[in-house]
Amino acid sequence: MQAFFDDYVRLAGLATELVNTAPGVWHGEDQLSDPAALTGFLAEHGIDAEPATRDLDAVRDLRTGLREVLDARDAEVIASGASELAARGLGTVGLAPDAQGRQQWCARSRPDADLADHLAVLAGVGVLGALRTLGPERFRDCASDTCSGVFIDTTRPGRRRYCMPDLCGNRANVAAYRARRRATS
Ligand SMILES: [Zn+2]
């Protein structure tokens, strides 16, 4: 597996979505409850794999480590944490052609790396790219009162507020609407 450094928006999105599958974000319900759920998550991110139970355990451990990195909020701590994660599966760094045939910097995972180590390279490169390009203030808590998710805001204006915009944004809107109704009735 390879990770283009310039592809950090997609890879930071993968990192964000991976940490937000955790049971702590879903009131105790793990979104990666079995290998099939992990297969589905990977397919959504263009990764074709058939994970075993031990892969699932390792990916959950990676998820915990990644959450610590996203929670750090300090540029140096994020950088060293993400570098450590990427190093777990890192094979070589070099140039490779992108979809348009242009040579781009990329990190390749070791051929013998397991699934979690491959993902660690992808997520690590995504976090490092977002940190370098956008800065640590783009690592944030979800604005919903009822959500403990986090996210990396890679949008151009940098005004993203929710970890899962469709879900948490609506939940917050519903709560605000109810509060307004209570206040006026
Ligand atoms: Zn959220």
Boltz pocket constraint, residues with backbone or C-beta under 6 A from the ligand:
constraints:
  - pocket:
      binder: B
      contacts: [[A, 142], [A, 143], [A, 144], [A, 147], [A, 148], [A, 149], [A, 150], [A, 162], [A, 163], [A, 164], [A, 168]]
      max_distance: 6.0
